[in-house]
Amino acid sequence: MTDQFEPIYTLKQAVEKFFPGSFVTVTSLRTEIRKGHLIPRRIAGKFCVTESDMREMMERCLEPAPIKPANRLPGSSQRTSPLSDPAAAQAALKATLQRLGEKRRTERQEEKRRQSEETQRLTKLITPPPTRPRKGPKPSK
């Protein structure tokens, strides 16, 4: 940090100053804050940044992404997969189908239960209450 105060920018102002006409938006800067690449100041509940903050963010973002090694057989250029073995692929497919079948059965049972409850509720609504015999004198003939 310098001895003098640097100008402070809101995220919107920073986008306009440092990325005019670019694909970088306020949302992009908020994402970089969440990732820890941009470290802002919080003044009156608002995120604010300086030119130094923006420079540091750019340096952090220049770090290359880690390269994932490809699944390859030793001494071969052919990629492998955990499911390259037909028996393993078939077992995985069988397990997936079984899981989906159980889920579907459970969903059907749940739907039947809901329909039954709804039918009972509607039946209660449309069924008139039982009538009680009147007390008092019987009508004369």
Secondary structure in CASP SS format (residue, H / E / C, confidence):
PFRMAT SS
TARGET T0000
AUTHOR 0000-0000-0000
METHOD secondary structure of the structure
MODEL  1
M C 1.00
T C 1.00
D C 1.00
Q C 1.00
F C 1.00
E C 1.00
P C 1.00
I C 1.00
Y E 1.00
T E 1.00
L H 1.00
K H 1.00
Q H 1.00
A H 1.00
V H 1.00
E H 1.00
K H 1.00
F H 1.00
F C 1.00
P C 1.00
G C 1.00
S C 1.00
F C 1.00
V C 1.00
T C 1.00
V H 1.00
T H 1.00
S H 1.00
L H 1.00
R H 1.00
T H 1.00
E H 1.00
I H 1.00
R H 1.00
K H 1.00
G C 1.00
H C 1.00
L C 1.00
I C 1.00
P C 1.00
R E 1.00
R E 1.00
I E 1.00
A C 1.00
G C 1.00
K E 1.00
F E 1.00
C E 1.00
V E 1.00
T C 1.00
E H 1.00
S H 1.00
D H 1.00
M H 1.00
R H 1.00
E H 1.00
M H 1.00
M H 1.00
E H 1.00
R H 1.00
C H 1.00
L C 1.00
E C 1.00
P C 1.00
A C 1.00
P C 1.00
I C 1.00
K C 1.00
P C 1.00
A C 1.00
N C 1.00
R E 1.00
L C 1.00
P C 1.00
G C 1.00
S C 1.00
S C 1.00
Q C 1.00
R E 1.00
T C 1.00
S C 1.00
P C 1.00
L C 1.00
S C 1.00
D C 1.00
P H 1.00
A H 1.00
A H 1.00
A H 1.00
Q H 1.00
A H 1.00
A H 1.00
L H 1.00
K H 1.00
A H 1.00
T H 1.00
L H 1.00
Q H 1.00
R H 1.00
L H 1.00
G H 1.00
E H 1.00
K H 1.00
R H 1.00
R H 1.00
T H 1.00
E H 1.00
R H 1.00
Q H 1.00
E H 1.00
E H 1.00
K H 1.00
R H 1.00
R H 1.00
Q H 1.00
S H 1.00
E H 1.00
E H 1.00
T H 1.00
Q H 1.00
R H 1.00
L H 1.00
T H 1.00
K H 1.00
L H 1.00
I H 1.00
T C 1.00
P C 1.00
P C 1.00
P C 1.00
T C 1.00
R C 1.00
P C 1.00
R C 1.00
K C 1.00
G C 1.00
P C 1.00
K C 1.00
P C 1.00
S C 1.00
K C 1.00
END
